[in-house]
Amino acid sequence: MIAGWERFLPWRRLRRLGILGMNRRNADYIMRYNPRRLYPLVDDKLKTKRLALAAGVPVPDLYEVVEIQRQIPALHERLERYPEGFVVKPSRGSGGEGILVITGCARGGYRKSSGAVIGREEFEFHVSNILSGLYSLGGLPDSALIERRVDFDPVFQNVSYQGVPDIRTIVFRGVPVMAMIRLPTRISDGKANLHQGAIGVGIDLSSGCTLAGAWKESVLDQHPDTGGRIVGLKIPHWETILRLSAACADLVGLGYIGVDVVLDRRLGPLMLEMNARPGLAIQIANRAGLLQRLSQVEAMAKIPTSLEERIALAKRLAESKEI
């Protein structure tokens, strides 16, 4: 996404705007603050979920884990227990690839969030592809996770197309520094994935209110499919989301991390997954660079230990326009 900006803006102007590029992100933040030995804790979603459950971090319920091909045919009978639907995802997938959202059973198959129906054979083929490593990091053999489908908070009813929005927060040294909400669209097939066509909408850290959205190369104030206004939306449970994001960074011990949270209608904020290499499009969604925010936190000799103090720090810096 940053490459898109570079087509129109000279690199000196990007620097003045404080835009963080991929090379600097990798060298100055990921390599420096994220010990390589800790990557498996976030690269493997099954390990992440088990770690979160042991620590009492709220996550979507895990229904099934499929690890070998011969387990696939027996899935259909067990999945009948979940008429409200479920989500199938690769344990070591990346970029949102391989995720299949099922809203319920249909005659001879399953109904996707888009409304299309896939047969049992196609469903088995998809799970088989996950196990073969088609969607995994490095193409290595993988496991398939089947978990509870989130019933998203009604506040997003008019700004999401057939899918569940999620909130990505960048946490640096335990302090939230930037956040956005990703809204599914028709193009993204109901998935909250920017690379597949979801909308990135910046969030003011101090208030939890949404800013303008970024979609393709356009700035939006309305959802292109629903017509709902995406600016000025107050995110429910904002304080809890910030605390949950900071707590997840503590849980895995990574200094520079992206934490994805979803808002369930009944259960509230749930940690969906974490990313040791969070993308840079969050800067476009916020129409602001990360460098100044990261520099402010990096320059601090001591970071508060309590979650409450760190959230207060993040809000105070945001209100003062320092981040």
N, C-alpha and C positions, 0 to 999 in steps of 0.2 A: 504493500500500500504506500509506503514512503516513496518508493520508486515513482509512483504516480505523481506525487508532489514535485519530484525532482525534474519532471518534464517541463514544469511551468515556473519553478522558482530556482534561482541560482543557489549554489551550495552555501555562499556567504549569507544569504538571507535566511536559509534554513538554520544556519548556526545562530544567527541573531534571534530567531524565533525559539531557540532552545529545542529544536527537533532532535530526538535521539534516533540515530541510524542503527542499522543491524550490526555493523562491525563494532561500533563502540558499545552497543548493548552487550554483545558477546564477550568482548575483551574486558570491559570495565565493570560489568555488573554480573553477568552470568558466570563467567569463569572465576571471577574474584570472590563472589559471595555464595556461590552454590557448589559445595563439595560434590565431586563426581560420584562418590560412594553413596550419596543420598538420593540420586536420581531415581533408582528403582521404586522408592516410596511413592513417587508421583507418576512415574511412567507406567506403572502397573496399577490399573484402577482397582483390581481386587485387593492388592496390598493396601492401597489408599483407604478403601472402604473398611477393611478389617482394622486398620490402625485407628480410623475415626471412631468406629464402633467401640473399640476398647477404651478410647478416651472420652466417650460420651458425647461426641460431636454428632449432631443430627444429620442423617443422610437418607436418601430414598431406600426403602426396604429392598433387600436382595432376595429374589425368588429362587433363581436357579443359577448354577455354574456348570457350563458344558465344557469338558476338557478333552474328550475323545469322540471320534466320529460315531461310534456305536451307541452313544448316549442320545443321539439326535432323534431317531424315530419315536422314542418313548416320551418326547417332550409334549406332544400334542395332548395327551390325556391329562398331564399335570397342569398344562397351561389353561385348561378349562376351569380351573379354580379361580382364575383372574378375569372375570367377564368385563371388568372396568378397563382392561388393557394393560400393557406393559411395554418396556423398552428393551431392545436387544442391542448390545454394544460390544465391540472387541475390548478385551481387558487392556491391551497395549496399543490401542489405536491412536491415531493422531489426526488433527485437523477436522474432526467430526466425521471422518469417513467410516462407513460400515454401520452407522447407527440406524436402527430400524424402529420406528415408533408405531406401535399397534394400539388402536383405540378400542378394539374388541374383536370377538370372533364373528366370522361370517360363514355361510354355508360352504363347507369344503375348504375353508381357509381363514384368512385374517384380514381385517380392515385397517389400512394405514391411516395416518393422520390426514392425508390428502383426500381420503374418501375412496381411493382405489383399493381393490381387493386382490390379495395375492393368494394363490393356492398353497396347499401344504407342501407340495413338492418344491415350489419356488422358495418357500420359507426354509425348508431343510437345506436347500442349495446355498442360501444366504448364510446360514449358521455354519455350514461346511466351509464356505469361503473364509469366514472369520477364523476358524480353527487352522486353516492352511496358512494363515499369515498374510492374506491378501491386503488387509488394512492395517497391519501392525507395523510398528517402528522397525525398520530393517528387514521386513518381510519374514520374520521368524514365526514359527508356529505359535498359536495364541489360544486363549480361552474365550468363550462367549459368556457374557454376563446378562442375565435377564432380571430386571428390577422393576420396581413399582413405577408406574407412569404418574408423573406429577400432575395434580389438578391445580392449575395455576390460579393465583389470587385474582379475584374479579376486577381489580384495579386495571389489569392489562387487557380486559375483554375487548376494548375497541382499538387496541394498538398492536394486536398480534394476529397473524394469519395462520390458523390451523396448527398451532404449535405452542411450545412453552418458552417464554422469554427467560434469559438468564442474565445475571449481573456479574460482570468480571471486575475484580478489584486488583490492582497492582499493589503489592505490599513489599516495602523495602526496609530492611532492618527492623521488621516488626511493626512498621508504621504504614497505614494505607496512604498512598500518594495520588492515585488517580482511579476513577471508576467509570464504567459505562454499562448500559443495558443493551442487550442484543435482541432485536425483535424479529421473529420469523416473518417471511413474506411468501407470496405465491412462488416466486422464483426459487427460494431456498427450500421449497417443498416442506414448509412448516418447521424447518430446523433453525435454531439460533446460531447459525454459523456464518460469519461475514464472508468467507471465501465462497460460500455457496449462494450468497445473495441476501443475507439478513441485513437489517439496518443497525448501525452502531449509533447509540445515542449517549452523549456525555452526561455525567451526573455531577452536580455541585456537591463536593464532599461535605461541606458544612451543613447544608440543608437537606440533602437527599432529593433535590428537585432536578428533573431532567432539563437538559439544554437542547439545542437543535440537533437533529439527526444527520448522519452522513450515509449516503447510499450511492454506490458506484462513484460517480464524480459530482454528485449533487448534494446540496444542503437542503434538508427537508424540515418542515414543521408539522406535516401530516403524514400518516401512514399511506403508502401508495395503493394498498389494496382495500383497507377498511375505511380510509378517510378520517380516522381518529386523530385527534391532536396529540402530538408526542412531546411538545414543549410544555414545561411547567407542571409535569406530572409528579406528584409527591409519592416517592417510593415508601411503602409501608415497612415498618420494622427496621428503619434505616440504621439506628444505633446498634441493633442486634446484628445486622448484616456486617457492619464494620468490625464489631467485636469478633464475630465468627470468622471473618477473613483473617484478622490478625492472629487469632488463636490457631488457625490451620497452619499459618506460616511457622508458628512456634512448634507445632506438632511434628513437622517434618524437618525442621532445622535448616531450611533454606532461607538465604538472605534476600533474594530477589525472586518473587514468585507471583503468579497469577492465580487467584482463587475464584472459582465459579460457583455462584449460589443461585438457587431457584426459590421462588416463593410459593409454597403450597397453600391452597385455600384453607385447609384445616390445620396443617402442621406448622405453618409459618416457614421461616428460612431453613433451607436444607443445603448442605454442601454437596455439590454435584461432582466436582473434580478439581484437581490442582495442576498447574503447569509450570515446570521449571524453566521454560523458554517462552514466556508470554509474548504474543505478537505486538507489533507497534501501531496497529491501526487505531488503538485506543486514543492516540494523539489526534487523529483526524476527527474522531467522534467528539472529542472535547475541544477541538480547534485550539489546542495548546500543546506545547512541547513538554516532554518529561524531564529534560535535563535540569531545569531550574529546581524542580521539585525534588529530584534525586540529590542534587548538590546540597540543598538545604539540610536534608536528613543526613547525608554523608558527612557533613561538616560538624555534626554534633558529637562532642566527645563522649557523651553518655546518653543512651536511650532509656526512657523510663521502663521499668520492669512490668508494671501492672497494665492490663489491657485498658482499663479506664483512663489511665494517664496517657497512654499512646493514642487512644481515640480522641481524647481532648486535645492532644498536641496536633493531630492531623486536622481537626476542625479549626483550631486556632490559626494554624499556618494557612489554611484555605481561606479563612475569613480575612486574613491580613494580605491576601493575594501573594503570599510568599510561595505557596504551592497551588 
